[in-house]
């Protein structure tokens, strides 16, 4: 199983505490949650990456627009900083440019730097879907667009075995908690058309009503943008982790052990 898919699975399983061996790092107990937590970092900040993982994030995403070539050479240090907080953390790279620089050799270099998955937009070159990506998962960003045929258009992504997951970049009309059942059906139509495990970009502070609406969308991970101070970012992560665990518990209790 890929490391990304394994992260989705582990988020919904209880993890026992304790350390490994006499000098092993202590691992806090972890309750099953409705979704994994991923933090998107705007800059290559080692301390922010480590702080996010210490607060309870399952993964961090670094961003590259193709301009700063030194970023790709310095990824390893930031990824190692994140792994200092948790040896099981996985790291992603969201790419929005520099397509001419991406080839099989560059993808292998990213893997050697410690990148576990890359995220590409729909306007990325189609050739990247066919690049050998052993040990690196491929995630495609899926925006929400108007049109009754759009879900059918998105369904064509399932023809590519190289894709592991989809990052849904939905813009909601107002607060997430306020979306109607009709709105939800439009989002679900696109979400179900992709069929891959789903990651969702969210912003702002979420409460229980927001979390329930997100659960109805059927996502496996929530992607938070890192903003504010490190302390405020950590507080948001800790609050969201607790919230997702509570929502998961309530949903399971309401549906019973034999329902999902």
Secondary structure, 3 states (H helix, E strand, C coil): CCHHHHHHHHHCCCECCECCCCCCCCECCECCCCCEEEEEECCCCHHHHHHHHHCCCCEEEEEECCCCHHHHHHHHHHHHHHHHHCCCCEEEEEECCCHHHCCHHHHHHHHHHCCCEEEECCCCCHHHHHCCCCCCEEEEEEECCCCCCHHHHHHHHHHCCCEEEEEEECCCCCCHHHCCHHHHHHHHHHHHHHCCEEEEEECCCCCHHHHHHHHHHCCCEEEEECCCCHHHHHHHHHHHHHHHHHHHHHHHHHHCCCCC
